[in-house]
Amino acid sequence: MSLSRRLEDLTFENTYAALPEAFYRRLAPTPFTEPPYLVTFNRDAAGLLDLDPDDAQRPEFLDYMTGRRTLPGLDPVAMLYSGHQFGMYVSQLGDGRAILLGEVKNERGQKWDLHLKGAGLTPFSRDGDGRAVLRSTIREYLCGEAMHGLGIPTTRSLCIIGSDEKVWRERIETGAMLVRLSPSHVRFGSFEVFYYRRQYEHLARLAEYVIDQHFPHLQDAPDRPVALFADVVSLTAKLMAQWQVVGFAHGVMNTDNMSILGVTLDYGPFGFMDAYDAGLVCNHSDHHGRYAFNQQPSIALWNLSCLAQALLPLAGEDPLKAALHTFQPIFDAHYSAHMQRKLGLQKSQPEDEKLVWDLLALMQGSRVDYTIFFRALSGFDTGAGTNAALRDLFVNRDSFDSWASRYRERLRSEGSHDADRKDRMNRVNPKYVLRNYLAQTAIELATEKKDYSEIDRLLELLRHPFDERPDMERYAAPPPDWAKQISVSCSS
């Protein structure tokens, strides 16, 4: 495989732009009013495109990526969709600050959307300005790579391009563009818009497009829309299990932020769990806790029911309901299997579910740090030791002792060996996650001093979140007190 290609030498197409014009609006990105500059570049993501990483140093790269020059073969569009936002249907949303530049096909036959966030005004911008700010692009850039490092399906990012152009949010900030990568940016809301407009021919065309492009194994399925929906249910249920197990809260699970491919899409007011709190609300705009951490699986199911309704003109109600009913058992099975591995258990036993929920209740009562605890649990001594370091994380030490006694017996019942178990557990319990204060530190250096080194340092660390890094130990520490003051909202 060659990685020596320049941006203009990549193989571009845009199969989405070949759909009827009701699906999008054709337009080019709006260049910054101030000169662009490269903030950070993801060499791993460049490999997905067979792009030479050094190409990002050319002025032409910045010109092509920000709309100052037009890449040959591109057919940029702003995608149309609608969606349920905080439970209320909004009839038209769409790419209000993003443009689908096109698709790159790499030498392995994989296709990757190039999606430019912060690309300027589109017909779907509503009251927005079409821009992104450096703060929010840094958060999305880092979190996509953090999730990928954890093995969770996600969008990726190629680079952040900055500018001194002023953008107004709660205050004046500088503009930025994020080049996002994903096999597809089709959302649940992409189907909803045609259902509610009663444009059923477009609805059918979209379903066929998604199957042809992304679910080729369904080509010969007897009822393709139902088969597609069943796959989306399964992918979404598995994604939710992975979110819950790693302690990730998305923050704004509107249907327009739900990927048809079951990948994590649209990072805004996200948060990784610090002190365990099942009811964590990481979005300052979510005043009623609709998208709290412990609500994510049920919200995903609700969103899938919205998608099922949108597919009713293409499929029978009973088959769609049957597919919808598979969500909970799929989620439960995958969550249980993941938690079993987090606890170092090799066999499933009926009492394991209670062992997990009792532990989480203890952690909630003592506000125990989620990531730190599970990483430390790998060192649990099944012998006569008191496991003092773990014990001291809990306010009610006697309750932990009682749980630890049950856990010890459970490990002994399957002949667990401490050294082997520790190695297994450290491969599934990360040492490092993108805590909000880590992202905030990188943001402040970037926005106040134009120092982008912390972005790159975090990027390199989060690619390998399970590795022991003595030189990076400070990134695994509990969050400082000032981290409690960080507030993220939908504008993040």
C-alpha positions in Angstrom: 0.0 0.0 0.0 1.3 3.4 -0.9 0.9 6.5 1.3 2.7 8.8 -1.1 -0.4 10.4 -2.7 -1.1 14.1 -2.4 -4.6 15.3 -1.7 -5.4 16.1 -5.3 -4.2 12.6 -6.4 -6.8 10.8 -4.2 -9.7 9.0 -5.9 -12.8 11.1 -5.2 -16.4 10.4 -5.8 -19.7 11.4 -4.2 -22.3 8.7 -4.4 -24.6 10.7 -2.1 -24.6 13.6 -4.6 -25.8 11.1 -7.3 -29.1 10.9 -5.4 -31.9 13.3 -6.4 -31.4 16.9 -5.4 -34.1 16.7 -2.8 -31.5 15.0 -0.6 -29.1 17.9 -0.3 -28.1 21.3 -1.6 -25.0 21.7 -3.8 -22.6 24.4 -2.6 -18.9 24.9 -1.9 -17.3 25.7 1.4 -17.0 29.4 2.3 -13.3 30.2 2.9 -12.2 31.9 6.1 -12.0 35.7 5.9 -8.6 35.4 7.6 -5.7 33.1 6.4 -6.0 29.5 7.4 -3.3 27.6 9.3 -2.9 24.0 10.4 -3.7 23.4 14.1 -3.2 19.6 14.2 -3.0 16.7 11.8 -3.9 13.1 12.4 -1.4 10.8 10.7 -3.3 7.7 11.5 -6.4 9.1 9.8 -4.4 10.0 6.8 -3.6 6.3 6.5 -7.3 5.6 6.0 -7.2 7.8 2.8 -3.7 6.6 1.6 -2.7 10.2 2.0 0.9 11.2 2.5 0.9 12.9 6.0 3.5 15.4 4.8 1.0 16.7 2.3 -0.6 18.7 5.1 2.4 21.0 5.2 1.7 22.3 1.7 -0.2 25.6 1.4 -2.3 23.9 -1.3 -3.6 21.4 1.3 -5.1 24.2 3.4 -6.5 25.9 0.3 -8.2 22.7 -0.9 -9.6 21.9 2.6 -11.0 25.3 3.3 -12.6 26.1 -0.1 -10.0 28.6 -1.3 -9.3 26.2 -4.2 -11.5 23.4 -5.6 -10.3 19.8 -5.6 -10.8 18.0 -8.9 -13.5 15.4 -8.7 -15.3 16.9 -5.7 -19.1 17.4 -5.7 -19.7 19.1 -2.3 -23.2 19.1 -0.8 -25.0 20.0 2.4 -27.1 17.0 3.5 -30.8 17.4 4.3 -32.3 15.7 7.4 -34.7 16.4 10.2 -35.0 14.8 13.6 -36.3 14.7 17.1 -34.4 17.1 19.3 -35.0 16.6 23.1 -38.1 14.6 22.1 -39.7 17.2 19.9 -39.8 16.8 16.1 -38.0 19.5 14.1 -39.1 19.3 10.5 -35.9 20.5 8.8 -32.4 20.5 10.1 -29.6 19.5 7.7 -25.9 20.4 7.6 -26.1 23.9 8.9 -22.3 24.3 9.3 -20.9 21.3 7.5 -20.5 20.2 3.9 -19.9 16.7 2.6 -17.0 17.3 0.3 -17.0 13.8 -1.2 -15.8 10.2 -0.7 -12.3 8.9 -0.9 -11.8 5.2 -1.9 -8.6 3.8 -0.6 -6.4 1.0 -2.0 -8.3 -1.5 0.2 -11.6 -0.6 -1.4 -12.9 1.3 1.7 -14.8 4.5 1.3 -14.5 7.4 3.6 -16.6 10.5 3.6 -14.7 13.8 3.9 -17.1 16.0 5.9 -16.0 19.6 6.6 -17.4 21.1 9.8 -17.4 24.9 10.1 -17.6 25.2 6.3 -19.8 28.3 6.3 -23.5 29.1 5.8 -25.7 26.6 4.0 -29.5 26.7 3.3 -29.9 24.7 6.5 -28.1 27.1 8.8 -31.3 28.6 10.2 -30.1 31.3 12.7 -26.5 30.0 12.8 -23.4 31.4 11.3 -22.2 28.2 9.6 -18.9 28.2 11.5 -17.3 26.1 14.1 -14.9 27.4 16.8 -11.5 26.0 17.8 -12.8 24.9 21.2 -15.4 22.6 19.9 -13.3 21.2 17.1 -10.6 20.2 19.5 -13.1 18.3 21.6 -14.4 16.4 18.7 -11.0 15.7 17.2 -9.7 14.3 20.4 -12.8 12.3 21.4 -13.1 10.6 18.1 -9.6 9.2 18.4 -10.1 8.4 22.1 -13.2 6.3 21.2 -11.3 4.6 18.4 -8.5 3.7 20.8 -11.1 2.2 23.1 -12.4 0.0 20.2 -15.8 1.9 20.0 -17.2 2.6 16.5 -16.8 6.3 15.8 -16.2 9.1 13.3 -12.6 10.0 13.0 -10.9 13.4 12.1 -8.1 14.1 9.7 -7.2 17.6 10.9 -8.2 20.9 12.4 -7.6 24.1 10.4 -7.7 27.3 12.3 -8.1 31.0 11.4 -8.1 34.3 13.3 -11.6 34.9 11.9 -13.8 36.0 14.8 -16.9 33.9 15.6 -19.5 34.8 18.2 -20.7 32.1 20.7 -21.2 33.0 24.4 -18.2 35.2 23.7 -15.9 36.0 20.8 -13.9 33.0 19.7 -11.7 32.1 16.7 -13.1 30.0 13.9 -11.9 26.5 12.9 -12.8 23.8 10.4 -12.7 20.1 11.2 -12.2 17.5 8.5 -14.3 14.6 9.7 -14.1 11.0 8.3 -16.8 8.4 8.4 -18.0 5.6 6.1 -21.3 7.5 6.0 -23.0 10.5 7.5 -26.6 9.3 7.0 -28.6 9.6 10.2 -31.9 8.4 11.5 -33.2 11.9 10.7 -32.2 11.4 7.1 -35.1 9.0 6.9 -37.5 11.0 9.1 -37.5 14.0 6.9 -38.9 12.1 3.9 -41.4 10.2 6.0 -42.9 13.4 7.5 -42.9 15.1 4.1 -44.7 12.0 2.7 -42.0 11.7 0.0 -42.0 8.0 0.2 -40.2 7.5 -3.1 -37.2 9.4 -1.7 -37.5 7.3 1.5 -37.3 4.1 -0.5 -34.4 5.5 -2.6 -32.5 6.3 0.6 -33.0 2.8 2.0 -31.8 1.2 -1.2 -28.8 3.6 -1.3 -27.8 2.7 2.3 -28.2 -1.0 1.7 -26.2 -0.9 -1.6 -23.4 1.2 -0.1 -23.1 -0.1 3.4 -25.1 -3.3 3.9 -24.3 -5.3 0.8 -25.0 -8.6 2.6 -28.7 -7.6 2.6 -28.8 -7.4 -1.2 -30.8 -10.7 -1.5 -32.8 -10.3 1.7 -36.5 -11.0 1.1 -37.6 -7.8 3.0 -34.7 -5.4 2.6 -36.1 -2.5 4.6 -36.9 -4.7 7.6 -33.5 -6.4 7.3 -31.8 -3.1 7.2 -33.7 -1.9 10.3 -32.8 -5.1 12.2 -29.1 -4.5 11.5 -29.4 -0.9 12.6 -31.1 -2.1 15.9 -28.3 -4.5 16.5 -25.5 -2.1 15.7 -27.1 0.6 17.9 -27.6 -1.8 20.8 -24.0 -2.9 20.7 -22.8 0.7 20.6 -24.9 1.6 23.6 -23.4 -1.3 25.6 -19.9 -0.1 24.7 -20.8 3.5 25.8 -22.1 2.3 29.1 -19.3 0.0 29.9 -16.6 2.6 29.3 -18.5 5.3 31.2 -19.1 7.6 28.2 -22.0 10.0 28.1 -22.9 11.5 24.7 -25.0 14.4 26.0 -27.3 15.1 23.1 -28.8 11.9 21.6 -31.2 13.5 19.2 -32.2 11.4 16.3 -30.3 13.6 13.9 -27.2 12.6 15.9 -27.7 8.9 15.5 -25.7 7.2 12.8 -27.4 4.6 10.5 -24.2 2.6 10.8 -24.1 2.5 14.6 -21.0 4.7 15.0 -20.6 7.5 17.5 -21.6 10.7 15.7 -21.5 14.5 16.6 -19.4 15.1 19.7 -20.6 18.1 21.6 -21.4 18.1 25.3 -19.9 14.6 25.9 -18.2 13.5 29.1 -16.4 10.4 30.4 -17.4 9.4 33.9 -15.2 10.7 36.7 -16.8 10.0 40.1 -19.4 7.3 39.3 -22.9 8.8 39.0 -25.5 6.7 37.1 -27.6 9.9 36.6 -24.7 12.0 35.2 -26.0 14.8 33.0 -23.0 16.1 31.0 -24.9 18.6 28.9 -25.6 21.9 30.6 -28.4 22.5 28.2 -30.2 19.3 29.2 -32.2 20.8 32.0 -34.5 17.7 32.6 -31.8 15.0 32.3 -33.3 13.4 29.2 -29.8 12.4 28.0 -28.4 11.3 31.4 -25.9 8.5 31.4 -28.3 5.9 32.7 -30.9 6.9 30.2 -28.8 6.3 27.1 -29.9 2.8 26.3 -33.6 3.7 26.6 -33.2 6.8 24.6 -31.5 4.8 21.9 -34.5 2.5 21.8 -36.8 5.5 21.6 -34.8 6.9 18.7 -35.0 3.5 17.0 -38.7 3.6 17.4 -38.7 6.9 15.5 -36.7 5.3 12.8 -39.1 2.4 12.7 -42.0 4.8 12.3 -40.2 6.5 9.4 -39.8 3.1 7.7 -43.5 2.2 7.9 -44.3 3.1 4.3 -41.6 0.6 3.2 -42.3 -2.3 5.7 -45.0 -3.9 7.8 -45.5 -2.7 11.3 -45.2 -6.2 12.9 -41.8 -7.0 11.4 -40.5 -3.6 12.4 -41.8 -4.1 15.9 -40.2 -7.6 16.1 -36.9 -6.1 15.1 -37.3 -3.3 17.7 -37.9 -5.9 20.4 -34.5 -7.4 19.8 -32.8 -4.3 21.1 -33.0 -5.1 24.8 -31.7 -8.7 24.7 -28.8 -7.6 22.4 -27.9 -4.7 24.6 -28.2 -6.9 27.8 -26.0 -9.7 26.3 -23.3 -7.3 25.1 -23.3 -5.2 28.3 -23.0 -8.4 30.5 -20.2 -9.8 28.3 -18.3 -6.5 28.5 -18.7 -6.2 32.3 -17.7 -9.8 32.7 -14.4 -9.0 31.0 -14.0 -5.8 33.0 -14.2 -7.9 36.2 -11.8 -10.5 34.9 -14.4 -13.3 34.8 -14.0 -15.9 32.2 -17.3 -17.8 32.7 -20.8 -16.4 33.0 -22.8 -17.2 36.2 -26.3 -16.2 37.2 -25.1 -14.2 40.2 -22.8 -12.0 38.0 -25.5 -9.4 37.3 -26.1 -8.8 41.0 -22.4 -8.7 41.6 -22.0 -5.9 39.0 -25.0 -3.8 40.1 -24.1 -4.1 43.8 -20.6 -2.8 42.9 -22.0 0.1 40.9 -24.3 1.0 43.8 -21.3 1.0 46.2 -19.3 3.2 43.7 -22.2 5.6 43.4 -22.5 5.9 47.2 -18.8 6.7 47.6 -18.4 8.7 44.4 -15.6 6.4 43.3 -13.8 7.3 40.1 -15.0 4.9 37.4 -11.9 4.6 35.3 -9.4 4.5 38.2 -11.3 1.9 40.1 -11.7 -0.6 37.3 -8.0 -0.2 36.3 -7.0 -0.8 39.9 -9.3 -3.7 40.3 -7.0 -5.7 38.1 -4.6 -5.8 41.1 -7.2 -7.5 43.3 -5.6 -10.1 45.6 -7.6 -13.3 45.8 -5.4 -14.5 48.7 -5.6 -13.3 52.2 -4.8 -9.6 51.5 -7.1 -6.8 52.5 -6.8 -5.0 49.1 -6.3 -1.8 51.1 -5.8 0.5 48.1 -9.1 -0.5 46.7 -10.8 -0.5 50.1 -9.7 3.1 50.8 -11.5 4.4 47.7 -14.8 3.7 49.5 -16.5 5.7 52.3 -18.2 2.5 53.6 -15.3 0.2 53.8 -17.3 -2.6 55.5 -19.6 -2.7 52.5 -16.7 -2.9 50.1 -15.3 -5.8 52.2 -18.5 -7.6 51.9 -18.6 -7.2 48.1 -14.9 -8.1 47.9 -15.5 -11.3 49.7 -18.1 -12.3 47.2 -15.9 -11.2 44.3 -13.0 -13.3 45.7 -15.1 -16.4 46.0 -16.4 -15.8 42.5 -12.9 -15.6 41.1 -11.8 -18.7 43.0 -14.8 -20.7 41.7 -13.3 -20.5 38.2 -9.7 -21.1 39.3 -8.6 -17.5 38.4 -4.9 -16.7 38.6 -4.1 -13.2 39.7 -1.3 -12.5 37.2 -3.2 -13.8 34.2 -6.4 -12.0 35.3 -4.5 -8.7 35.7 -3.2 -8.9 32.2 -6.6 -9.6 30.8 -8.3 -6.9 32.7 -5.7 -4.3 31.8 -6.5 -5.0 28.1 -10.1 -4.0 28.6 -10.0 -1.4 31.4 -8.3 1.7 30.1 -5.7 3.6 32.0 -6.5 6.8 30.2 -9.8 8.4 28.9 -10.5 11.9 27.6 -11.6 13.5 30.8 -13.1 17.0 30.3 -10.4 18.7 32.2 -7.7 17.2 29.9 -9.6 18.5 26.9 -10.1 21.8 28.6 -6.3 22.2 29.3 -5.6 21.6 25.6 -8.3 24.0 24.6 -7.0 26.8 26.8 -3.4 26.4 25.6 -4.6 26.5 22.0 -7.0 29.4 22.3 -5.0 31.6 24.6 -1.4 30.9 23.5 -1.8 29.2 20.1 0.1 26.3 21.7 -1.2 23.1 20.1 1.3 20.7 21.6 -1.1 19.4 24.2 -3.6 18.4 21.5 -0.9 16.3 19.8 0.2 14.9 23.2 -3.3 13.8 24.1 -3.9 12.4 20.6 -0.8 10.1 20.9 -1.7 9.0 24.4 -5.4 8.3 23.7 -4.5 6.1 20.7 -3.2 3.5 23.3 -5.4 4.0 26.3 -4.6 0.5 27.8 -0.8 0.9 27.9 1.1 1.7 31.0 3.0 5.0 30.4 5.1 6.1 33.4 5.9 9.3 31.7 2.2 10.1 31.3 1.0 9.0 34.7 -0.4 12.4 35.5 -3.0 11.9 32.8 -4.4 9.0 34.8 -4.8 11.0 38.0 -8.2 12.0 39.4 -9.5 15.3 38.1 -8.5 18.4 40.0 -11.1 20.4 42.0 -11.4 23.0 39.3 -12.6 20.4 36.8 -16.0 20.5 38.6 -16.5 24.0 37.3 -16.3 22.9 33.6 -19.6 23.3 31.9 -20.3 22.0 28.4 -23.5 22.5 26.4 -24.8 22.0 22.9 -22.6 24.9 21.7 -19.5 22.8 22.8 
